[in-house]
Amino acid sequence: MLAAGAIVVLGGCSSSAPLFLSDGRATTLVQCRVGSDSCSQQASAACNGAYDVVRQSSEGGTLNLIYACRAK
């Protein structure tokens, strides 16, 4: 699946252009401290509360969250 490969690429670089899911939605990567709810707050604010988690991982105390806003 093209989206899965694109997400792996996105996970390595937080400043890259948005990548898209197979349904056309753009993905966004946010990073925050593990244990903080900052990532989910950022996603919720950017998407007016409605988003899907595409991928989530943590390493070295940093949480990486890739999300896509839900269609309106």
KEROKOL-826368 format. One record per atom (N, C-alpha, C, O): atom name; residue in three letters; x, y, z; residue number from 1. Coordinates in steps of 0.001 Angstrom, whole numbers. Layout:
BEGIN
(CA; ala; (X; Y; Z); NUM) ...
END
This chain:
BEGIN
(N; met; (853; -1178; 0); 1) (CA; met; (0; 0; 0); 1) (C; met; (894; 1235; 0); 1) (O; met; (1798; 1352; 828); 1) (N; leu; (648; 2132; -905); 2) (CA; leu; (1455; 3326; -1068); 2) (C; leu; (1452; 4193; 184); 2) (O; leu; (2494; 4726; 564); 2) (N; ala; (309; 4342; 827); 3) (CA; ala; (217; 5191; 2015); 3) (C; ala; (1119; 4681; 3125); 3) (O; ala; (1743; 5476; 3828); 3) (N; ala; (1197; 3369; 3292); 4) (CA; ala; (2035; 2814; 4352); 4) (C; ala; (3495; 3141; 4095); 4) (O; ala; (4216; 3494; 5028); 4) (N; gly; (3946; 3036; 2864); 5) (CA; gly; (5330; 3385; 2540); 5) (C; gly; (5593; 4861; 2729); 5) (O; gly; (6668; 5252; 3184); 5) (N; ala; (4630; 5673; 2387); 6) (CA; ala; (4776; 7111; 2544); 6) (C; ala; (4862; 7490; 4012); 6) (O; ala; (5592; 8412; 4375); 6) (N; ile; (4123; 6788; 4854); 7) (CA; ile; (4130; 7084; 6284); 7) (C; ile; (5485; 6761; 6890); 7) (O; ile; (5969; 7496; 7750); 7) (N; val; (6097; 5682; 6457); 8) (CA; val; (7422; 5337; 6957); 8) (C; val; (8406; 6452; 6630); 8) (O; val; (9226; 6821; 7472); 8) (N; val; (8334; 6987; 5426); 9) (CA; val; (9210; 8086; 5037); 9) (C; val; (8931; 9299; 5899); 9) (O; val; (9866; 9955; 6357); 9) (N; leu; (7671; 9610; 6129); 10) (CA; leu; (7294; 10767; 6931); 10) (C; leu; (7795; 10637; 8353); 10) (O; leu; (8184; 11634; 8962); 10) (N; gly; (7794; 9430; 8896); 11) (CA; gly; (8207; 9230; 10273); 11) (C; gly; (9638; 9643; 10536); 11) (O; gly; (9986; 9931; 11682); 11) (N; gly; (10481; 9683; 9516); 12) (CA; gly; (11878; 10036; 9701); 12) (C; gly; (12150; 11518; 9631); 12) (O; gly; (13253; 11950; 9966); 12) (N; cys; (11189; 12309; 9209); 13) (CA; cys; (11449; 13740; 9016); 13) (C; cys; (10197; 14532; 9355); 13) (O; cys; (9173; 14403; 8684); 13) (N; ser; (10280; 15346; 10389); 14) (CA; ser; (9098; 16071; 10833); 14) (C; ser; (8840; 17339; 10032); 14) (O; ser; (7806; 17978; 10227); 14) (N; ser; (9747; 17726; 9137); 15) (CA; ser; (9552; 18969; 8406); 15) (C; ser; (9206; 18738; 6939); 15) (O; ser; (9201; 19685; 6153); 15) (N; ser; (8918; 17504; 6562); 16) (CA; ser; (8599; 17219; 5165); 16) (C; ser; (7177; 17661; 4840); 16) (O; ser; (6363; 17901; 5731); 16) (N; ala; (6901; 17761; 3554); 17) (CA; ala; (5564; 18126; 3101); 17) (C; ala; (4579; 17033; 3501); 17) (O; ala; (4979; 15882; 3677); 17) (N; pro; (3295; 17371; 3647); 18) (CA; pro; (2328; 16346; 4035); 18) (C; pro; (2237; 15248; 2985); 18) (O; pro; (2347; 15500; 1785); 18) (N; leu; (2038; 14044; 3458); 19) (CA; leu; (1798; 12904; 2583); 19) (C; leu; (324; 12568; 2676); 19) (O; leu; (-358; 13009; 3602); 19) (N; phe; (-172; 11798; 1734); 20) (CA; phe; (-1603; 11571; 1651); 20) (C; phe; (-1960; 10108; 1801); 20) (O; phe; (-1228; 9226; 1350); 20) (N; leu; (-3094; 9857; 2440); 21) (CA; leu; (-3628; 8511; 2562); 21) (C; leu; (-4306; 8120; 1254); 21) (O; leu; (-4512; 8963; 381); 21) (N; ser; (-4646; 6864; 1121); 22) (CA; ser; (-5287; 6388; -113); 22) (C; ser; (-6626; 7077; -376); 22) (O; ser; (-7083; 7122; -1518); 22) (N; asp; (-7263; 7618; 680); 23) (CA; asp; (-8531; 8329; 489); 23) (C; asp; (-8339; 9822; 206); 23) (O; asp; (-9312; 10570; 110); 23) (N; gly; (-7069; 10255; 73); 24) (CA; gly; (-6775; 11635; -293); 24) (C; gly; (-6522; 12582; 859); 24) (O; gly; (-6143; 13732; 636); 24) (N; arg; (-6725; 12127; 2096); 25) (CA; arg; (-6505; 13010; 3242); 25) (C; arg; (-5015; 13194; 3500); 25) (O; arg; (-4240; 12241; 3418); 25) (N; ala; (-4624; 14414; 3810); 26) (CA; ala; (-3237; 14715; 4151); 26) (C; ala; (-2928; 14211; 5551); 26) (O; ala; (-3792; 14228; 6427); 26) (N; thr; (-1699; 13764; 5761); 27) (CA; thr; (-1262; 13355; 7095); 27) (C; thr; (-354; 14432; 7671); 27) (O; thr; (273; 15195; 6936); 27) (N; thr; (-294; 14480; 8986); 28) (CA; thr; (544; 15439; 9687); 28) (C; thr; (1267; 14714; 10806); 28) (O; thr; (679; 13885; 11500); 28) (N; leu; (2543; 15027; 10981); 29) (CA; leu; (3346; 14466; 12061); 29) (C; leu; (3525; 15522; 13135); 29) (O; leu; (3942; 16644; 12844); 29) (N; val; (3210; 15168; 14382); 30) (CA; val; (3511; 16023; 15523); 30) (C; val; (4338; 15214; 16511); 30) (O; val; (4192; 13996; 16607); 30) (N; gln; (5195; 15892; 17232); 31) (CA; gln; (6040; 15250; 18225); 31) (C; gln; (5871; 15963; 19553); 31) (O; gln; (5759; 17187; 19615); 31) (N; cys; (5855; 15170; 20610); 32) (CA; cys; (5736; 15733; 21951); 32) (C; cys; (6411; 14789; 22937); 32) (O; cys; (6857; 13705; 22563); 32) (N; arg; (6480; 15197; 24166); 33) (CA; arg; (7085; 14391; 25224); 33) (C; arg; (6165; 13228; 25564); 33) (O; arg; (4951; 13404; 25674); 33) (N; val; (6736; 12042; 25730); 34) (CA; val; (5957; 10871; 26129); 34) (C; val; (5273; 11175; 27460); 34) (O; val; (5903; 11718; 28368); 34) (N; gly; (4006; 10833; 27582); 35) (CA; gly; (3247; 11091; 28802); 35) (C; gly; (2469; 12390; 28755); 35) (O; gly; (1605; 12628; 29599); 35) (N; ser; (2763; 13223; 27786); 36) (CA; ser; (2049; 14486; 27616); 36) (C; ser; (855; 14265; 26699); 36) (O; ser; (882; 13360; 25865); 36) (N; asp; (-186; 15070; 26836); 37) (CA; asp; (-1299; 14973; 25898); 37) (C; asp; (-1223; 16065; 24835); 37) (O; asp; (-2210; 16348; 24156); 37) (N; ser; (-49; 16677; 24696); 38) (CA; ser; (162; 17756; 23745); 38) (C; ser; (-91; 17326; 22301); 38) (O; ser; (-684; 18081; 21531); 38) (N; cys; (352; 16119; 21921); 39) (CA; cys; (159; 15651; 20541); 39) (C; cys; (-1327; 15544; 20210); 39) (O; cys; (-1771; 16018; 19165); 39) (N; ser; (-2084; 14927; 21093); 40) (CA; ser; (-3515; 14780; 20822); 40) (C; ser; (-4221; 16139; 20854); 40) (O; ser; (-5178; 16351; 20111); 40) (N; gln; (-3766; 17048; 21696); 41) (CA; gln; (-4353; 18385; 21729); 41) (C; gln; (-4085; 19134; 20426); 41) (O; gln; (-4963; 19819; 19902); 41) (N; gln; (-2847; 18997; 19900); 42) (CA; gln; (-2511; 19650; 18635); 42) (C; gln; (-3353; 19097; 17494); 42) (O; gln; (-3880; 19853; 16679); 42) (N; ala; (-3478; 17758; 17441); 43) (CA; ala; (-4272; 17129; 16384); 43) (C; ala; (-5729; 17539; 16490); 43) (O; ala; (-6361; 17863; 15485); 43) (N; ser; (-6259; 17527; 17687); 44) (CA; ser; (-7649; 17896; 17896); 44) (C; ser; (-7913; 19343; 17487); 44) (O; ser; (-8928; 19641; 16857); 44) (N; ala; (-7001; 20234; 17846); 45) (CA; ala; (-7162; 21645; 17493); 45) (C; ala; (-7081; 21851; 15978); 45) (O; ala; (-7856; 22622; 15412); 45) (N; ala; (-6150; 21167; 15329); 46) (CA; ala; (-5977; 21315; 13885); 46) (C; ala; (-7159; 20748; 13104); 46) (O; ala; (-7463; 21212; 12005); 46) (N; cys; (-7823; 19746; 13673); 47) (CA; cys; (-8906; 19044; 12954); 47) (C; cys; (-10283; 19344; 13526); 47) (O; cys; (-11238; 18627; 13226); 47) (N; asn; (-10405; 20371; 14329); 48) (CA; asn; (-11688; 20681; 14971); 48) (C; asn; (-12247; 19475; 15714); 48) (O; asn; (-13451; 19221; 15701); 48) (N; gly; (-11342; 18731; 16368); 49) (CA; gly; (-11740; 17623; 17224); 49) (C; gly; (-11871; 16265; 16561); 49) (O; gly; (-11944; 15256; 17262); 49) (N; ala; (-11903; 16199; 15234); 50) (CA; ala; (-12150; 14930; 14545); 50) (C; ala; (-10942; 14504; 13713); 50) (O; ala; (-10705; 15033; 12626); 50) (N; tyr; (-10178; 13536; 14242); 51) (CA; tyr; (-9005; 13046; 13511); 51) (C; tyr; (-8827; 11553; 13741); 51) (O; tyr; (-9342; 10988; 14706); 51) (N; asp; (-8089; 10932; 12835); 52) (CA; asp; (-7749; 9522; 12946); 52) (C; asp; (-6249; 9400; 13148); 52) (O; asp; (-5469; 10061; 12461); 52) (N; val; (-5844; 8558; 14089); 53) (CA; val; (-4427; 8278; 14294); 53) (C; val; (-4003; 7288; 13204); 53) (O; val; (-4559; 6195; 13096); 53) (N; val; (-3029; 7679; 12413); 54) (CA; val; (-2515; 6828; 11348); 54) (C; val; (-1401; 5943; 11886); 54) (O; val; (-1338; 4748; 11594); 54) (N; arg; (-526; 6551; 12675); 55) (CA; arg; (590; 5804; 13276); 55) (C; arg; (1074; 6561; 14503); 55) (O; arg; (1084; 7791; 14534); 55) (N; gln; (1470; 5805; 15498); 56) (CA; gln; (1987; 6390; 16731); 56) (C; gln; (3169; 5547; 17190); 56) (O; gln; (3092; 4319; 17212); 56) (N; ser; (4255; 6207; 17555); 57) (CA; ser; (5427; 5495; 18060); 57) (C; ser; (6154; 6404; 19043); 57) (O; ser; (5918; 7611; 19088); 57) (N; ser; (7030; 5807; 19818); 58) (CA; ser; (7828; 6608; 20737); 58) (C; ser; (9248; 6080; 20763); 58) (O; ser; (9498; 4883; 20616); 58) (N; glu; (10169; 7009; 20954); 59) (CA; glu; (11572; 6652; 21110); 59) (C; glu; (12287; 7783; 21829); 59) (O; glu; (12045; 8959; 21561); 59) (N; gly; (13154; 7418; 22730); 60) (CA; gly; (13938; 8412; 23446); 60) (C; gly; (13127; 9463; 24171); 60) (O; gly; (13557; 10612; 24267); 60) (N; gly; (11961; 9099; 24686); 61) (CA; gly; (11145; 10055; 25425); 61) (C; gly; (10272; 10945; 24553); 61) (O; gly; (9588; 11832; 25064); 61) (N; thr; (10288; 10718; 23231); 62) (CA; thr; (9490; 11518; 22308); 62) (C; thr; (8401; 10664; 21680); 62) (O; thr; (8663; 9564; 21194); 62) (N; leu; (7184; 11178; 21694); 63) (CA; leu; (6057; 10524; 21043); 63) (C; leu; (5900; 11120; 19655); 63) (O; leu; (5854; 12341; 19503); 63) (N; asn; (5818; 10269; 18648); 64) (CA; asn; (5578; 10686; 17264); 64) (C; asn; (4165; 10259; 16897); 64) (O; asn; (3840; 9072; 16944); 64) (N; leu; (3336; 11206; 16538); 65) (CA; leu; (1949; 10930; 16185); 65) (C; leu; (1698; 11418; 14768); 65) (O; leu; (1871; 12598; 14463); 65) (N; ile; (1289; 10500; 13910); 66) (CA; ile; (879; 10862; 12554); 66) (C; ile; (-636; 10735; 12524); 66) (O; ile; (-1190; 9691; 12866); 66) (N; tyr; (-1296; 11806; 12113); 67) (CA; tyr; (-2750; 11805; 12105); 67) (C; tyr; (-3273; 12391; 10796); 67) (O; tyr; (-2541; 13039; 10048); 67) (N; ala; (-4554; 12146; 10540); 68) (CA; ala; (-5251; 12714; 9398); 68) (C; ala; (-6607; 13222; 9893); 68) (O; ala; (-7315; 12517; 10611); 68) (N; cys; (-6956; 14428; 9512); 69) (CA; cys; (-8260; 14968; 9882); 69) (C; cys; (-9350; 14168; 9183); 69) (O; cys; (-9192; 13741; 8039); 69) (N; arg; (-10450; 13974; 9886); 70) (CA; arg; (-11591; 13285; 9292); 70) (C; arg; (-12306; 14235; 8322); 70) (O; arg; (-12286; 15455; 8482); 70) (N; ala; (-12930; 13634; 7324); 71) (CA; ala; (-13682; 14421; 6361); 71) (C; ala; (-14844; 15115; 7062); 71) (O; ala; (-15421; 14574; 8005); 71) (N; lys; (-15175; 16292; 6604); 72) (CA; lys; (-16243; 17065; 7231); 72) (C; lys; (-17589; 16637; 6752); 72) (O; lys; (-18602; 17188; 7182); 72) 
END
